[in-house]
Amino acid sequence: NINIRVCSYFIQRISHRMSDTAATVKPTSTMLRSNKNSSVLFQLICIRHGETDSNREKRIQGHIDIPLNALGLEQAKRAGIALSSQVFSRAYCSDLSRTEQTARQILQQTAMSSPPDLVVDARIKERYFGVVENMLYNDVLKLLDPGQLDWSAYVAEKGETLGEVEIRFVNFFKTLCQSVYDKHKAKSSEENGSTTEHSNDLSNVKVDFDIENGHDDEAPEDCNDAEEVCENVLMVSHGAALRLFYSHMEKTLHCTVPEPKDIFPLNTAYSVFKVRYSPRRYKVTCQTYNKADHIKDIDLSTF
């Protein structure tokens, strides 16, 4: 009987302790809601430059600096009209003139009275194709090994590998994420109500590039379509580079990309992503993928 009473006593004590502990644990939904306070949600619109004469001739451009032709300028203008309702807080292009011309055409079509300064960043330029640059695409195909159908994996002499392009492009993306995060966390923490000026130049932003998606004990929050984004970013880049970036979004950041996934973006085709970011995790959702409706009805006979 004594043993029974002792066991009963300890069972009651343990039950009370478990009840007390349960009362102090926050529900999962509350944890995720509080987690949102440590992240930012922004929109990234990625677009390929307009057409150049080399595009029309089906030549490999790579790092050769070739301006837009007349059709390319019209495509860029129409892309700007299609995106005219967007209020951009930042705008980036590569250091090749075809992306800068495209970006400026887009910004000119917006309703903004003061568009953001266009920032040039070499990390988002096209892949360097080495000795095959300026060659016709069909001639490059002849250099492939028999049975090799996908030329994108071909590395010409002195050319960049796919991995090298992805590294610099992802470097840009992570730096952008950290810059947006730093700007808006600093703004929200201002006690006196004043805001601190932040440059859109990413050259001095520091970020831990070893951190990848999901390296946290808590799951990243979903990107709610109805939730307001803190920034809207325009990025004008190149076909092969964007294709690699979208692949990174899908395979590394687990962003669902619509089929067909590997389609090469047309000139001025654009994709829209929502990015939720904190320094320990990412969550990316694709809103629009390689959309090019704005150039479908162009009368090519006039160019």
C-alpha positions as CSV (number, residue, x, y, z in Angstrom):
1,N,0.0,0.0,0.0
2,I,2.9,2.3,0.8
3,N,4.4,1.7,-2.6
4,I,1.1,2.4,-4.3
5,R,0.7,5.7,-2.5
6,V,4.3,6.7,-3.4
7,C,3.8,6.0,-7.1
8,S,0.5,7.8,-7.1
9,Y,2.2,10.9,-5.5
10,F,5.0,11.0,-8.1
11,I,2.5,10.5,-11.0
12,Q,0.6,13.5,-9.8
13,R,3.7,15.7,-9.5
14,I,4.8,14.7,-13.0
15,S,1.3,15.5,-14.4
16,H,1.3,19.0,-12.8
17,R,4.8,19.8,-14.3
18,M,3.7,18.7,-17.7
19,S,0.6,20.9,-17.5
20,D,2.7,23.9,-16.4
21,T,5.2,23.4,-19.3
22,A,2.4,23.0,-21.9
23,A,0.9,26.3,-20.7
24,T,4.1,28.2,-21.4
25,V,4.7,26.8,-25.0
26,K,3.4,29.1,-27.8
27,P,1.3,27.5,-30.5
28,T,3.0,26.9,-33.8
29,S,1.0,29.5,-35.6
30,T,2.0,32.1,-33.1
31,M,5.7,31.1,-33.6
32,L,5.4,31.6,-37.3
33,R,3.6,34.9,-37.0
34,S,6.4,36.2,-34.7
35,N,8.9,34.7,-37.1
36,K,7.6,37.1,-39.9
37,N,8.8,40.0,-37.8
38,S,12.4,38.8,-38.5
39,S,12.0,38.6,-42.3
40,V,11.2,40.8,-45.3
41,L,9.0,40.1,-48.3
42,F,10.0,41.7,-51.6
43,Q,9.2,41.3,-55.3
44,L,11.8,40.6,-58.0
45,I,11.0,41.1,-61.7
46,C,13.7,39.6,-63.9
47,I,13.7,40.4,-67.6
48,R,15.9,39.5,-70.6
49,H,17.1,42.4,-72.8
50,G,15.6,43.3,-76.1
51,E,16.8,42.0,-79.5
52,T,20.2,42.9,-81.0
53,D,21.5,42.3,-84.5
54,S,23.5,39.3,-83.2
55,N,20.3,37.8,-81.8
56,R,18.7,38.2,-85.2
57,E,21.6,36.6,-86.9
58,K,21.7,33.8,-84.3
59,R,25.3,34.6,-83.2
60,I,26.7,33.9,-79.8
61,Q,27.1,37.3,-78.0
62,G,28.4,36.5,-74.5
63,H,30.4,39.5,-73.3
64,I,30.5,41.3,-76.7
65,D,28.8,44.6,-76.1
66,I,26.1,45.0,-78.8
67,P,23.3,47.5,-78.6
68,L,19.7,47.0,-79.2
69,N,18.4,47.2,-82.7
70,A,15.2,48.9,-83.7
71,L,13.1,45.9,-82.8
72,G,14.8,45.5,-79.5
73,L,14.0,49.1,-78.6
74,E,10.4,48.5,-79.5
75,Q,10.3,45.3,-77.4
76,A,11.8,47.1,-74.4
77,K,9.3,49.9,-74.8
78,R,6.4,47.4,-74.9
79,A,7.8,45.6,-71.9
80,G,7.8,48.9,-70.1
81,I,4.2,49.5,-71.0
82,A,3.3,46.0,-69.8
83,L,5.0,46.8,-66.4
84,S,3.9,50.4,-66.3
85,S,1.8,49.9,-63.2
86,Q,4.8,48.7,-61.2
87,V,6.4,51.0,-58.7
88,F,10.1,50.0,-58.6
89,S,12.2,50.8,-55.6
90,R,15.4,49.5,-57.2
91,A,16.6,48.8,-60.7
92,Y,19.7,46.8,-61.8
93,C,21.2,45.8,-65.1
94,S,24.5,44.2,-66.3
95,D,27.4,46.2,-67.6
96,L,26.5,45.5,-71.2
97,S,24.6,48.2,-73.1
98,R,21.8,46.0,-74.3
99,T,20.5,45.5,-70.7
100,E,21.0,49.2,-69.8
101,Q,19.0,50.3,-72.8
102,T,16.3,47.9,-72.0
103,A,16.1,48.9,-68.4
104,R,16.0,52.6,-69.2
105,Q,13.1,52.0,-71.7
106,I,11.2,50.2,-69.0
107,L,11.7,52.8,-66.4
108,Q,10.6,55.6,-68.8
109,Q,7.2,53.9,-69.3
110,T,6.4,53.7,-65.6
111,A,4.1,56.2,-63.9
112,M,6.7,57.0,-61.3
113,S,7.7,60.7,-61.1
114,S,11.1,59.7,-59.7
115,P,12.2,56.3,-61.0
116,P,15.1,54.7,-59.0
117,D,18.7,55.2,-60.2
118,L,19.8,52.4,-62.5
119,V,22.6,50.4,-60.9
120,V,25.0,48.5,-63.1
121,D,26.3,45.2,-61.7
122,A,28.7,43.0,-63.7
123,R,27.6,39.9,-61.7
124,I,24.4,39.6,-63.7
125,K,26.0,39.8,-67.1
126,E,25.8,37.1,-69.7
127,R,27.9,34.0,-69.6
128,Y,31.4,34.4,-71.2
129,F,31.5,31.9,-74.2
130,G,35.2,32.3,-74.9
131,V,36.5,31.6,-78.3
132,V,33.1,30.9,-79.8
133,E,31.7,34.4,-79.2
134,N,30.5,36.0,-82.4
135,M,30.2,32.6,-84.0
136,L,26.9,31.5,-85.5
137,Y,24.9,29.2,-83.3
138,N,24.7,26.5,-85.9
139,D,28.5,26.5,-86.3
140,V,29.0,26.1,-82.6
141,L,26.7,23.1,-82.7
142,K,29.2,21.4,-85.0
143,L,31.8,21.6,-82.3
144,L,29.8,19.4,-79.9
145,D,30.5,15.7,-79.3
146,P,28.3,13.3,-81.3
147,G,25.1,12.7,-79.4
148,Q,25.4,15.9,-77.3
149,L,22.1,17.7,-77.8
150,D,22.3,20.4,-75.2
151,W,24.9,22.9,-76.2
152,S,24.5,24.9,-73.0
153,A,26.8,22.6,-71.1
154,Y,29.5,23.0,-73.7
155,V,32.5,24.9,-72.3
156,A,34.5,26.5,-75.1
157,E,38.2,27.4,-74.7
158,K,38.5,30.3,-72.2
159,G,34.8,30.3,-71.6
160,E,32.9,30.3,-68.3
161,T,31.4,27.1,-66.9
162,L,27.8,26.9,-65.9
163,G,28.9,26.7,-62.2
164,E,31.0,29.9,-62.5
165,V,28.1,31.9,-63.9
166,E,25.7,30.6,-61.3
167,I,28.1,31.5,-58.5
168,R,28.4,35.1,-59.4
169,F,24.6,35.4,-60.2
170,V,23.6,33.9,-56.9
171,N,26.2,36.1,-55.2
172,F,24.3,39.1,-56.6
173,F,21.0,37.7,-55.5
174,K,22.0,37.0,-51.9
175,T,23.6,40.4,-51.6
176,L,20.4,42.0,-52.9
177,C,18.4,40.0,-50.3
178,Q,20.6,41.1,-47.5
179,S,20.5,44.7,-48.6
180,V,16.7,44.8,-48.7
181,Y,16.6,43.1,-45.3
182,D,19.2,45.5,-43.7
183,K,17.4,48.6,-45.1
184,H,13.9,47.6,-43.8
185,K,15.0,46.2,-40.4
186,A,17.0,49.4,-39.8
187,K,14.0,51.5,-40.7
188,S,11.6,49.6,-38.4
189,S,14.0,49.8,-35.5
190,E,14.4,53.6,-35.6
191,E,13.2,54.9,-32.3
192,N,12.9,58.5,-33.2
193,G,10.8,57.9,-36.4
194,S,13.4,59.1,-38.8
195,T,14.6,56.9,-41.6
196,T,18.2,56.1,-42.6
197,E,19.2,56.5,-46.2
198,H,20.4,53.3,-47.9
199,S,22.1,53.1,-51.3
200,N,20.9,50.5,-53.8
201,D,24.6,49.9,-54.7
202,L,25.3,46.3,-53.5
203,S,29.1,46.5,-53.7
204,N,29.6,47.1,-50.0
205,V,26.9,44.8,-48.7
206,K,28.2,41.9,-46.6
207,V,26.4,38.6,-46.3
208,D,27.1,35.0,-45.3
209,F,27.1,33.2,-48.6
210,D,27.2,29.7,-46.9
211,I,23.7,30.0,-45.7
212,E,21.1,28.2,-47.9
213,N,17.4,27.6,-47.8
214,G,16.1,25.8,-44.7
215,H,19.2,26.1,-42.5
216,D,17.0,27.0,-39.6
217,D,15.0,25.2,-36.9
218,E,11.8,26.8,-38.1
219,A,10.2,26.5,-41.5
220,P,10.2,29.6,-43.7
221,E,6.9,31.4,-43.9
222,D,4.8,31.2,-47.1
223,C,4.7,34.2,-49.5
224,N,1.1,35.4,-49.2
225,D,-0.2,36.8,-52.4
226,A,-2.2,39.4,-50.5
227,E,0.7,40.5,-48.3
228,E,2.3,43.8,-49.3
229,V,5.9,43.7,-50.4
230,C,8.4,46.1,-48.9
231,E,10.3,46.6,-52.2
232,N,9.8,46.0,-55.9
233,V,13.0,45.3,-57.7
234,L,13.7,45.3,-61.5
235,M,16.6,43.3,-62.8
236,V,17.5,43.2,-66.5
237,S,19.9,40.5,-67.5
238,H,20.6,37.9,-70.3
239,G,19.1,34.7,-71.6
240,A,21.6,32.1,-70.6
241,A,22.4,33.7,-67.3
242,L,18.7,34.0,-66.4
243,R,18.1,30.4,-67.3
244,L,20.8,29.3,-64.8
245,F,19.3,31.6,-62.2
246,Y,15.8,30.2,-62.6
247,S,17.3,26.7,-62.3
248,H,18.9,27.7,-59.0
249,M,15.6,29.1,-57.8
250,E,14.0,25.7,-58.5
251,K,16.6,23.3,-57.5
252,T,18.2,25.0,-54.5
253,L,15.5,27.3,-53.2
254,H,12.7,24.8,-54.0
255,C,10.7,27.4,-56.0
256,T,8.1,25.7,-58.2
257,V,8.7,26.9,-61.8
258,P,5.9,26.3,-64.4
259,E,6.4,24.0,-67.3
260,P,8.2,24.0,-69.6
261,K,11.0,24.8,-67.1
262,D,14.0,24.9,-69.5
263,I,12.5,27.2,-72.1
264,F,14.9,29.9,-73.2
265,P,13.4,33.3,-72.4
266,L,12.5,35.4,-75.4
267,N,13.8,38.9,-75.8
268,T,12.1,41.0,-73.0
269,A,10.3,38.0,-71.6
270,Y,9.9,38.6,-67.8
271,S,9.5,36.5,-64.7
272,V,8.1,37.7,-61.4
273,F,9.2,36.2,-58.0
274,K,8.2,37.0,-54.5
275,V,11.1,36.5,-52.1
276,R,10.7,36.2,-48.3
277,Y,14.2,36.5,-46.7
278,S,15.9,36.6,-43.4
279,P,19.6,36.0,-42.9
280,R,19.0,32.3,-42.1
281,R,16.4,31.3,-44.7
282,Y,14.7,31.9,-48.0
283,K,11.3,31.3,-49.4
284,V,10.7,32.0,-53.1
285,T,7.5,31.7,-55.1
286,C,7.1,32.2,-58.8
287,Q,4.2,34.5,-59.8
288,T,4.9,34.8,-63.5
289,Y,7.3,32.9,-65.7
290,N,8.9,34.0,-69.0
291,K,5.9,36.1,-70.0
292,A,6.1,37.7,-73.4
293,D,2.5,38.6,-74.4
294,H,3.6,42.2,-75.0
295,I,5.7,41.3,-78.1
296,K,3.4,38.8,-79.7
297,D,1.6,41.2,-82.0
298,I,4.7,43.2,-83.2
299,D,4.7,43.4,-87.0
300,L,8.2,42.1,-87.7
301,S,8.0,43.2,-91.4
302,T,8.5,46.8,-90.2
303,F,11.8,46.1,-88.6
